[in-house]
């Protein structure tokens, strides 16, 4: 009986850290900085502007470049923070924290699970898990954005680069998770893909991009 009790207690302890990392990551990721900043800045309800997306590209449509930049930085920051805090508090759970932060951003409970597309948050996660892969992500994203000025295509390409660069830098333990998250990014951009295929996807700076 004692052995069984000990085994049960050990099982509970083993699951406690991953569960806490997932909860922490999700709560951090689900903070809708775009919505909060536009409201505080007097720019209205972001969900009623442009595409209704809560990310930095849609914040830019308000004409408030400072708010858009702050949203971008904070969305990246919460992804990175989830990884670093989870690993500091519960060693070995960095990936879980990052995964949950990304899911929290895309499907936040506070907004009835209607969140952003995850590009900036995923970049923060990748940077915190593997900074070389994160730099590749940033270079692909910013390079394509500068060249093509199409936010959606730049973001999807950057997301897809994450598992590829993780494999290149021999971080094979990250590949499957980053591939899954990249596929979610692509899925969240399905309307943009339709517009890209029809040639109607607007460029950054216009009213319906991203």
N, C-alpha and C positions, 0 to 999 in steps of 0.2 A: 504493500500500500504506500509506503514512504517513497519508494522508487517511482511509483506512478505519479504521486503528487509532485515530486521534484521535476519529472519530465513535463508535466502540465505547466508548471510555473516557468520552466525554461522556455517552453513554446510561447507562452504569453510574452515573455521578455523579448524573445527573438522578433516577434511581430510588432512589438511596441514601437521600436525605432523607425522601421519603414513606414508604418501607419502615420506616425507623427511627422515624418519628412514629407509624406504625400499631402497631409492636411496643411502643413506650413506652406509648402510650395503652392498649393491650390489657392489658399487665401491671399498670398502675395500676388500671384499671377492674376487673380480676379479683380484686383483694384483697377477700376476703369479710369485711368489718369486722363485720357482724352476728354471724357464726359465731365469729370470733375474740374479740369482746368478751364474748359470753355464756359462752364457755368460760373466759376469764380471770376473769370475774366470778362464776364458780361457778353459773351458771344452766343448765348442761347444753348439750346439742347442739341448736342452734336448729332444725336440720332435722327433729328429732323432736318439735317443739313446734308446736301449732296447725296452721297450713296448711303448715308446713315451709318457707315462704318465708324468704329470708335478709335481708329488709329490715326497716326500723324498725318498721313496723306489727306484724310478728310478734314482734319483740323486746319490744314493749310487752306482749305476752301473758305474758311471764315475770314481770310485775309490777315490773320494774326500769325505771322511767321515765328514770333517768339514762343507762342503757345504750341505751335507745331513742333518746334525744336525741343521744347521742354517735354512734350508728350513722347517724342522719339527717344529721348534720353531716359526718361522714367520707365518707359515700356521695356527698353533694353536692360535698365538697371534692375527691375524687379525679377527678370529672368536670371541674371547673374547672381543677384542677392539670394534667390531661392536655392541655387546650387551651393553657394559658399556657406550660407547659414546652416543649411541641412547637413553639410559635411562637417561643419564645426561642432554642431550640437549632437549629431548622430553619425559618427564616422562611417563611411562606406555607403551613404545614402545620397550622394551628390546627384547621381543620375535620376533618382526618384524625385528629388526636389525640383530639378529642372523640368522633367517630364510633366509634373503636376502644375508647375507655373505656366507652362505653355498651354495646357488644357484649360487652366483657370482663365487665361486671357481670352482664349477662343470661345469658351463656354462658361462665362461668369454667372454664378447663381444670382448675383445682385441685379443682373439685367435679363433675367429669365432665360439664361444660357445663350443669349444673342450677343456675342462678343466680336473681337477683331479677327484679323486674318493671320496673326501670329508672326509676321516677318521680323519685326524689331525684337520681340520677346525671344524668339528663337535665336537671334543673333547674340543676345545677352547670355543665353544658356550655353551656346557653343563656345563663346569666348571664355566663360568660366570653366567649362569642362576641358577645353583644349584651345589655348590661345592661338596657336598657329592655324588651326582650322577656322577659328573665329576671324582671324585676319584675312584669310582667303574669302570667307563669307562676305566680309565688309568690302573687300576689293571688287568682288564680283557684283555685289549689289550696287555700290556707288559707281563703279565703272560703267555698267550697263545703263544705269539711270542717267549718267552724264551723256552717254552716247546716244541713247534712244529716247530718253525722257518718257518712258512708259513705266510707271510705278509697278503695275501688276507683274509684268514680264520680268522686270529686274528682281522683284522680291521672290518670285517662284524659282528663278534661276539660281539665286543665292541660296535658297533653301535646299535645292537639289544638290548644290555643291558641298553641303555640309557632310553627308555620309561619304561622299567621294574623297574629300580632303581628309576626313577622319581615317579612312582606310589608308590613304597615302602616307599619313604621319604615324601609321602603325598604332592607331587607337581603335583597334578592331572591336573592342567591347562597346564602343559607341555607335557603330555603324547601323545596326538594326534599329535602335531607338531613333537615331537621327533620320533614317530612311522613313520610318513610320511618321515622324513629325513633318517631314518634307511632303509626304503624300497628303497629310491633313492640310498643309498650306495650299497645295494645288487644289484640293477639294474646295477649300474656302474661296478660291478664286475662280470657281467654275463659271460664274456669270462673266467675269473678265475674259476667260478663255473663249467664250462664245463671241464676245465683241472683237477679240483679237482675230478670230477666224473670219469674221465678217468684215474686218477692216474698219470697225467703228470705235475701237478703244481709243479714247482721247489721251493726250499727253499731259504730263504734269503741268499744272497751272491753269488747266481748263476745268470746267465745272463738274464733269462726270468721270474723272479718272480714278484709278485705285479701286 
